Amino acid sequence: MARHERSERFESLDLERLAERAWENVETDAATVSIETGPVVVRANEGQLSSVFENLFRNAVEHAGPTVAVEVGWKEDENEQRSGTIYVGDDGPGIPPTEQGRVFDHGYSTRTDGTGAGLSIVAGIAERHGWEVNATDNTRRGARFDISGVQTSSPGRELD
């Protein structure tokens, strides 16, 4: 948590470009990523949203293996204007339904060498942004993390 920016400055960010840069910052071995967000600009703190992606990417590689396929996408909210859901899914073994709520608890890890910090960091950032994060099953196979309530914005507009 010490690495996170304490600034709560929100700005307009190109979601696809930010996810691509975050992927480059993570040791991904032979893993692959498909980023299919389209031209979406979101309202967020850049460093914190990058940390969300980096933690989710690391989690996929650590739990689904070095050849995991990761997918990042965006879904517009049907009932809300200017709001949507970011999702990050993988083709790994997934998370048992009984554990999906617990994975965000600080210190929770299924690995003996895991710190259990990564997903709790994701949850904390989501909370600071007014988002909701949930673990679920990926539509094809594996784990999926949905981050809902993400506000869209116009490019170049800084927000407080």
C-alpha positions as CSV (number, residue, x, y, z in Angstrom):
1,M,0.0,0.0,0.0
2,A,2.9,2.3,0.6
3,R,3.6,2.4,-3.2
4,H,0.1,3.9,-3.9
5,E,-0.3,7.5,-4.6
6,R,-2.0,9.3,-1.8
7,S,-3.4,11.9,-4.3
8,E,-7.1,11.6,-5.0
9,R,-6.7,13.5,-8.2
10,F,-8.9,12.0,-10.9
11,E,-8.4,12.6,-14.5
12,S,-9.6,11.4,-17.9
13,L,-7.7,8.2,-18.9
14,D,-7.7,6.1,-22.1
15,L,-8.6,2.7,-20.6
16,E,-7.0,0.6,-23.3
17,R,-3.7,2.5,-23.3
18,L,-3.5,2.3,-19.5
19,A,-4.2,-1.4,-19.4
20,E,-1.5,-2.0,-22.1
21,R,1.1,0.0,-20.1
22,A,0.2,-1.9,-16.9
23,W,0.7,-5.2,-18.7
24,E,4.2,-4.1,-19.7
25,N,5.0,-3.4,-16.0
26,V,4.3,-7.0,-14.9
27,E,6.5,-10.0,-15.3
28,T,4.1,-12.1,-17.4
29,D,6.3,-15.0,-18.6
30,A,4.6,-16.5,-21.6
31,A,1.2,-15.2,-20.7
32,T,-0.9,-13.3,-23.2
33,V,-3.4,-10.5,-22.9
34,S,-6.3,-9.4,-25.1
35,I,-7.4,-5.8,-24.4
36,E,-10.8,-5.2,-25.9
37,T,-12.1,-2.1,-24.2
38,G,-12.7,0.0,-27.3
39,P,-12.3,3.8,-27.2
40,V,-13.3,4.4,-23.6
41,V,-12.1,7.3,-21.4
42,V,-12.7,6.7,-17.7
43,R,-12.5,9.0,-14.7
44,A,-9.8,7.7,-12.3
45,N,-6.5,8.2,-10.6
46,E,-4.0,7.0,-13.1
47,G,-1.5,5.5,-10.7
48,Q,-4.2,3.7,-8.7
49,L,-6.0,2.3,-11.8
50,S,-2.7,1.1,-13.1
51,S,-2.1,-0.6,-9.8
52,V,-5.5,-2.4,-10.1
53,F,-4.5,-3.8,-13.5
54,E,-1.0,-4.8,-12.4
55,N,-2.3,-6.6,-9.3
56,L,-5.0,-8.4,-11.3
57,F,-2.4,-9.4,-14.0
58,R,0.0,-10.7,-11.4
59,N,-2.7,-12.6,-9.7
60,A,-3.6,-14.3,-13.0
61,V,-0.1,-15.3,-13.7
62,E,0.6,-16.5,-10.2
63,H,-2.6,-18.5,-9.9
64,A,-3.3,-19.7,-13.4
65,G,0.2,-20.3,-14.6
66,P,2.8,-18.7,-16.9
67,T,0.9,-19.4,-20.1
68,V,-2.4,-17.9,-18.9
69,A,-4.5,-16.0,-21.4
70,V,-5.9,-12.7,-19.8
71,E,-8.7,-10.7,-21.2
72,V,-9.5,-7.1,-20.4
73,G,-12.8,-5.6,-21.4
74,W,-15.4,-2.9,-20.9
75,K,-19.2,-3.2,-20.7
76,E,-21.5,-0.1,-20.7
77,D,-24.0,-0.1,-17.8
78,E,-27.5,-0.4,-19.3
79,N,-29.3,1.7,-16.7
80,E,-26.7,4.3,-16.1
81,Q,-25.4,7.1,-18.3
82,R,-21.6,7.5,-18.5
83,S,-20.9,4.4,-16.4
84,G,-19.7,0.9,-17.0
85,T,-17.8,-2.1,-15.8
86,I,-14.1,-3.0,-16.4
87,Y,-13.5,-6.7,-16.4
88,V,-10.3,-8.8,-16.2
89,G,-10.7,-12.5,-16.8
90,D,-8.4,-15.4,-17.3
91,D,-8.5,-19.0,-18.5
92,G,-7.0,-20.6,-15.4
93,P,-8.7,-22.8,-12.8
94,G,-11.0,-20.1,-11.4
95,I,-12.0,-19.3,-7.9
96,P,-14.4,-21.7,-6.0
97,P,-17.7,-19.9,-5.4
98,T,-17.3,-20.3,-1.6
99,E,-14.0,-18.3,-1.8
100,Q,-15.0,-15.5,-4.2
101,G,-16.0,-13.1,-1.5
102,R,-13.0,-13.8,0.7
103,V,-10.3,-13.2,-1.9
104,F,-10.3,-9.5,-1.2
105,D,-9.6,-9.9,2.5
106,H,-6.2,-8.6,3.5
107,G,-3.9,-11.6,4.1
108,Y,-6.0,-14.1,2.2
109,S,-4.0,-16.3,-0.1
110,T,-4.1,-19.8,-1.4
111,R,-0.4,-19.9,-1.9
112,T,2.0,-20.7,1.0
113,D,4.4,-17.9,-0.3
114,G,1.6,-15.4,-1.0
115,T,1.1,-12.2,0.9
116,G,-2.6,-11.9,0.3
117,A,-2.1,-8.2,-0.4
118,G,-2.8,-7.9,-4.1
119,L,-6.5,-8.3,-4.3
120,S,-7.1,-6.3,-1.0
121,I,-5.2,-3.5,-2.7
122,V,-7.6,-3.7,-5.7
123,A,-10.6,-3.6,-3.3
124,G,-9.2,-0.6,-1.5
125,I,-8.6,1.3,-4.7
126,A,-12.1,0.4,-5.9
127,E,-13.6,1.7,-2.7
128,R,-11.7,5.0,-2.9
129,H,-13.1,5.5,-6.4
130,G,-16.6,4.6,-5.4
131,W,-16.5,1.4,-7.5
132,E,-17.5,-2.1,-6.6
133,V,-15.3,-5.1,-7.3
134,N,-16.4,-8.7,-7.4
135,A,-14.8,-12.0,-8.2
136,T,-16.8,-14.4,-10.3
137,D,-16.4,-17.1,-12.9
138,N,-15.1,-16.2,-16.4
139,T,-17.6,-16.9,-19.1
140,R,-15.2,-19.3,-20.8
141,R,-13.3,-20.7,-17.9
142,G,-11.2,-19.3,-15.1
143,A,-11.6,-16.3,-12.8
144,R,-13.0,-12.9,-13.7
145,F,-13.0,-9.7,-11.7
146,D,-15.7,-7.1,-12.4
147,I,-15.1,-3.5,-11.4
148,S,-18.5,-1.7,-11.7
149,G,-19.6,1.9,-11.3
150,V,-16.6,3.2,-13.3
151,Q,-17.5,6.7,-14.6
152,T,-16.6,7.6,-18.2
153,S,-15.3,11.1,-19.1
154,S,-14.4,13.3,-21.9
155,P,-10.7,13.2,-23.0
156,G,-8.4,15.8,-21.5
157,R,-10.7,16.9,-18.7
158,E,-9.2,16.9,-15.2
159,L,-11.6,16.1,-12.4
160,D,-11.3,16.6,-8.6
